[in-house]
Amino acid sequence: MAPHHQDPEEAVQGMLLCNAAYAAGCHWGTFRLTNEPIDEPPRKLGEALDAAGLPRQRFRALQPGEVWDVPAV
């Protein structure tokens, strides 16, 4: 799926390149489309945020239908 999606590490890099204060990952875990465990993307996102030294609350992998009130910057 690489030609059409970012993996968690790429998504964190994109957040940094855009100088975004917050980011949300969406449409993961709705359908099993790959051979990875369905809970792997949010776990890897947390690892990528940790590796980049970013607080995990700045980039959330939202559950289907979840609403996130992003703090004002």
KEKESE-904508 format. One record per residue: residue in one letter; chain; x, z, y of N, C-alpha, C, O in turn. Coordinates in Angstrom, 3 decimals, decimal comma, m for minus. Layout:
N
{"A" "A" {X Z Y} {X Z Y} {X Z Y} {X Z Y}}
...
// end
This chain:
73
{"M" "A" {0,816 0,000 m1,196} {0,000 0,000 0,000} {0,861 0,000 1,262} {0,339 0,028 2,376}}
{"A" "A" {2,169 m0,032 1,083} {3,086 0,050 2,222} {2,851 m1,004 3,307} {3,021 m0,694 4,486}}
{"P" "A" {2,471 m2,230 2,961} {2,267 m3,205 4,040} {1,114 m2,853 4,983} {1,029 m3,377 6,094}}
{"H" "A" {0,219 m1,952 4,524} {m0,977 m1,666 5,311} {m1,101 m0,220 5,766} {m1,960 0,090 6,591}}
{"H" "A" {m0,269 0,663 5,251} {m0,385 2,093 5,562} {0,989 2,700 5,786} {1,996 2,206 5,280}}
{"Q" "A" {1,008 3,773 6,552} {2,232 4,553 6,716} {2,222 5,671 5,685} {1,169 6,225 5,371}}
{"D" "A" {3,395 6,000 5,162} {3,475 7,201 4,350} {3,625 8,385 5,305} {3,832 8,174 6,500}}
{"P" "A" {3,528 9,607 4,823} {3,590 10,761 5,733} {4,851 10,811 6,604} {4,781 11,166 7,781}}
{"E" "A" {5,983 10,459 6,033} {7,220 10,478 6,812} {7,170 9,463 7,953} {7,577 9,757 9,077}}
{"E" "A" {6,667 8,268 7,652} {6,530 7,232 8,686} {5,511 7,646 9,747} {5,687 7,349 10,928}}
{"A" "A" {4,458 8,322 9,332} {3,439 8,764 10,286} {4,008 9,793 11,266} {3,696 9,756 12,456}}
{"V" "A" {4,838 10,704 10,769} {5,475 11,682 11,656} {6,423 10,967 12,617} {6,466 11,298 13,802}}
{"Q" "A" {7,171 10,004 12,123} {8,061 9,244 13,009} {7,262 8,485 14,069} {7,673 8,419 15,227}}
{"G" "A" {6,128 7,916 13,675} {5,265 7,234 14,633} {4,745 8,178 15,694} {4,673 7,818 16,869}}
{"M" "A" {4,381 9,386 15,291} {3,926 10,396 16,246} {5,035 10,691 17,264} {4,779 10,777 18,465}}
{"L" "A" {6,254 10,843 16,772} {7,384 11,121 17,667} {7,669 9,938 18,590} {7,921 10,124 19,780}}
{"L" "A" {7,628 8,728 18,044} {7,890 7,537 18,856} {6,851 7,361 19,959} {7,167 6,886 21,050}}
{"C" "A" {5,616 7,745 19,671} {4,538 7,636 20,668} {4,516 8,823 21,629} {3,760 8,836 22,600}}
{"N" "A" {5,351 9,816 21,344} {5,372 11,044 22,141} {3,988 11,694 22,171} {3,560 12,226 23,196}}
{"A" "A" {3,300 11,643 21,035} {1,960 12,216 20,934} {2,033 13,735 20,805} {2,872 14,268 20,078}}
{"A" "A" {1,160 14,411 21,507} {1,095 15,864 21,394} {0,468 16,273 20,063} {0,871 17,272 19,466}}
{"Y" "A" {m0,522 15,498 19,597} {m1,228 15,773 18,353} {m1,518 14,466 17,641} {m1,569 13,400 18,255}}
{"A" "A" {m1,710 14,571 16,329} {m2,078 13,394 15,535} {m2,960 13,846 14,380} {m2,895 14,992 13,934}}
{"A" "A" {m3,778 12,924 13,912} {m4,659 13,204 12,781} {m4,512 12,114 11,736} {m4,573 10,925 12,046}}
{"G" "A" {m4,320 12,529 10,508} {m4,318 11,606 9,388} {m5,733 11,499 8,853} {m6,425 12,506 8,700}}
{"C" "A" {m6,155 10,295 8,572} {m7,533 10,121 8,106} {m7,561 9,171 6,920} {m6,554 8,550 6,577}}
{"H" "A" {m8,676 9,073 6,329} {m9,004 8,251 5,158} {m7,992 8,373 4,029} {m7,629 7,383 3,395}}
{"W" "A" {m7,549 9,581 3,789} {m6,757 9,848 2,587} {m7,670 10,651 1,649} {m8,551 11,373 2,115}}
{"G" "A" {m7,471 10,534 0,378} {m8,184 11,356 m0,583} {m9,644 10,995 m0,808} {m10,318 11,657 m1,597}}
{"T" "A" {m10,146 9,981 m0,148} {m11,537 9,601 m0,342} {m11,698 8,846 m1,665} {m12,634 9,089 m2,427}}
{"F" "A" {m10,776 7,938 m1,914} {m10,770 7,161 m3,153} {m9,365 7,208 m3,735} {m8,381 7,231 m2,996}}
{"R" "A" {m9,276 7,220 m5,032} {m7,960 7,165 m5,674} {m7,521 5,698 m5,704} {m8,042 4,895 m6,478}}
{"L" "A" {m6,557 5,368 m4,849} {m6,106 3,986 m4,722} {m4,684 3,776 m5,221} {m4,252 2,637 m5,398}}
{"T" "A" {m3,959 4,854 m5,448} {m2,560 4,745 m5,860} {m2,327 5,627 m7,081} {m3,246 6,290 m7,561}}
{"N" "A" {m1,108 5,633 m7,573} {m0,788 6,459 m8,732} {m0,302 7,850 m8,348} {0,058 8,634 m9,225}}
{"E" "A" {m0,285 8,173 m7,058} {0,133 9,505 m6,630} {m1,019 10,501 m6,806} {m2,182 10,100 m6,785}}
{"P" "A" {m0,714 11,782 m6,979} {m1,785 12,780 m7,032} {m2,590 12,741 m5,731} {m2,034 12,509 m4,657}}
{"I" "A" {m3,886 12,967 m5,831} {m4,762 12,812 m4,674} {m4,433 13,797 m3,551} {m4,745 13,533 m2,390}}
{"D" "A" {m3,803 14,934 m3,885} {m3,453 15,921 m2,860} {m2,028 15,752 m2,334} {m1,564 16,567 m1,537}}
{"E" "A" {m1,341 14,719 m2,767} {0,054 14,536 m2,359} {0,227 14,179 m0,877} {1,134 14,721 m0,245}}
{"P" "A" {m0,587 13,300 m0,291} {m0,353 12,947 1,112} {m0,326 14,138 2,084} {0,594 14,210 2,899}}
{"P" "A" {m1,291 15,081 2,042} {m1,197 16,187 2,991} {m0,010 17,113 2,703} {0,569 17,684 3,628}}
{"R" "A" {0,347 17,258 1,452} {1,512 18,080 1,114} {2,786 17,438 1,664} {3,630 18,116 2,250}}
{"K" "A" {2,914 16,129 1,469} {4,095 15,417 1,980} {4,102 15,390 3,514} {5,170 15,407 4,127}}
{"L" "A" {2,921 15,347 4,134} {2,858 15,413 5,591} {3,435 16,735 6,074} {4,228 16,754 7,016}}
{"G" "A" {3,054 17,829 5,450} {3,609 19,133 5,812} {5,115 19,171 5,661} {5,812 19,718 6,516}}
{"E" "A" {5,620 18,603 4,592} {7,071 18,554 4,366} {7,756 17,718 5,441} {8,822 18,091 5,933}}
{"A" "A" {7,152 16,591 5,808} {7,734 15,725 6,837} {7,731 16,417 8,199} {8,686 16,288 8,965}}
{"L" "A" {6,666 17,146 8,497} {6,620 17,896 9,760} {7,690 18,981 9,773} {8,374 19,175 10,778}}
{"D" "A" {7,832 19,683 8,658} {8,872 20,712 8,561} {10,257 20,109 8,765} {11,080 20,664 9,492}}
{"A" "A" {10,512 18,970 8,122} {11,824 18,311 8,225} {12,107 17,872 9,660} {13,259 17,863 10,092}}
{"A" "A" {11,049 17,507 10,405} {11,212 17,074 11,795} {11,201 18,253 12,767} {11,387 18,069 13,970}}
{"G" "A" {10,985 19,460 12,248} {10,954 20,637 13,113} {9,692 20,721 13,962} {9,707 21,323 15,035}}
{"L" "A" {8,602 20,123 13,491} {7,345 20,127 14,240} {6,370 21,129 13,634} {6,303 21,257 12,412}}
{"P" "A" {5,616 21,837 14,464} {4,602 22,742 13,930} {3,521 21,964 13,180} {3,071 20,915 13,640}}
{"R" "A" {3,117 22,475 12,043} {2,124 21,777 11,224} {0,787 21,622 11,924} {0,035 20,706 11,593}}
{"Q" "A" {0,465 22,474 12,870} {m0,833 22,368 13,551} {m0,889 21,180 14,510} {m1,958 20,888 15,045}}
{"R" "A" {0,223 20,488 14,744} {0,221 19,319 15,635} {m0,233 18,035 14,950} {m0,618 17,079 15,623}}
{"F" "A" {m0,191 18,002 13,616} {m0,567 16,795 12,880} {m1,343 17,243 11,654} {m0,784 17,844 10,737}}
{"R" "A" {m2,617 16,950 11,647} {m3,473 17,419 10,561} {m3,960 16,253 9,719} {m4,276 15,180 10,234}}
{"A" "A" {m4,012 16,480 8,441} {m4,629 15,534 7,510} {m6,077 15,980 7,355} {m6,369 16,905 6,596}}
{"L" "A" {m6,973 15,329 8,066} {m8,369 15,750 8,098} {m9,083 15,437 6,791} {m8,857 14,396 6,174}}
{"Q" "A" {m9,945 16,353 6,383} {m10,816 16,135 5,225} {m11,914 15,146 5,635} {m12,239 15,054 6,819}}
{"P" "A" {m12,488 14,409 4,688} {m13,590 13,509 5,035} {m14,709 14,277 5,758} {m15,210 15,282 5,255}}
{"G" "A" {m15,084 13,793 6,929} {m16,141 14,416 7,721} {m15,710 15,586 8,577} {m16,517 16,118 9,339}}
{"E" "A" {m14,446 16,006 8,472} {m13,970 17,153 9,248} {m13,848 16,796 10,728} {m13,493 15,672 11,082}}
{"V" "A" {m14,143 17,760 11,573} {m13,996 17,617 13,014} {m12,878 18,553 13,455} {m12,771 19,682 12,976}}
{"W" "A" {m12,055 18,074 14,364} {m10,929 18,872 14,866} {m11,006 18,891 16,375} {m10,925 17,842 17,014}}
{"D" "A" {m11,160 20,064 16,952} {m11,110 20,226 18,388} {m9,647 20,376 18,790} {m9,066 21,454 18,666}}
{"V" "A" {m9,070 19,302 19,265} {m7,653 19,289 19,622} {m7,457 20,092 20,902} {m8,183 19,894 21,876}}
{"P" "A" {m6,479 20,999 20,906} {m6,227 21,769 22,121} {m5,866 20,876 23,305} {m5,231 19,833 23,144}}
{"A" "A" {m6,275 21,295 24,478} {m5,911 20,564 25,712} {m4,418 20,717 25,939} {m3,845 21,776 25,684}}
{"V" "A" {m3,809 19,677 26,409} {m2,352 19,710 26,659} {m2,117 20,026 28,119} {m0,969 20,104 28,557}}
// end
